[in-house]
Amino acid sequence: MSGNTSSTQLLIIDPQNDFCDLPDHWCPMDPRSGAHVLPALPVKGAHADMQRLAQFIRKHEAQIDHITVTLDSHQRYDVAHPSFWRKGDGSDVQPFTPILAREVRAGTYAPRDPRALERVLQYMDTLESQGRYVLMVWPVHCVIGSWGHGVHADVHAACDDWQVKRRTAVHNVFKGMNPWTEHYSAIRAEVPDQEDPETDVNDRLLRELVKADRLIIAGEASSHCVRSTVEDIVNYLPKLSPEWTPSRVVLLTDCTSPVGGFEQEQAAFLEAMHTRGVQLAQSSDLAL
């Protein structure tokens, strides 16, 4: 235990509008076009995930001592967005296109800015050598200041009420603002930029998380940002505290879903974490 009193922390990964399969009536109108603003990268099941998570927060608000909410935070021009890339014939690269370094060297794909070629190849070589991800061109999502960057309304309201009743502020962690590296994990970018300390290991966050006797994790998506964050947590926290074990982590499996097409990655992640000692639980079954 971290002290005389057991502490429970809730870590919510990227509970943002752009990742939620929201019904139309949950989406605002664009004042310029009059059309609904739709989520950019909706994960099937995420809306229901976040509603269950909001219910969990309200049910257990007296037992939750600390809440951290991470926010995927991008600019439109980003190495993982279509506007960064073109095909060899000059045509656009479509979202959900994986790009390998060898394809860039072969001229199949190229950065639209030729000056970026050397830097992006160095990045991709390092990314691929780590074996966790290859570069993926995603739809433009979670642009800073946009509606899609905001937190799902039910989760936002539940966190607001928790703050008032517990007289404690939510801790927000922004990630992904550097356009030169993908930043799935809340702990570190996939390839830290030596010129940007914000992409390196988030020691402040780790020092906070290691205090928890029970660290409950939920959010989107289980195939990417949740996966990367949990993997990094179980790798980094034992270095901070020899007594810390992955058994302190509880992943709410009904409050997270995978990006479509990445279900196998999610299944492998859950199995690997269970083997490491992470607890897998349903939000309705977990007693605090």
Helices and strands as residue ranges (DSSP letters): E 8-13, G 17-19, G 24-26, H 46-59, E 66-72, G 82-84, E 85-87, E 97-99, H 101-105, E 109-111, G 114-116, H 117-130, E 135-137, G 147-149, H 153-166, E 171-175, G 197-199, H 203-209, E 214-219, H 225-240, G 246-248, E 249-252, G 253-255, H 263-276, E 279-281
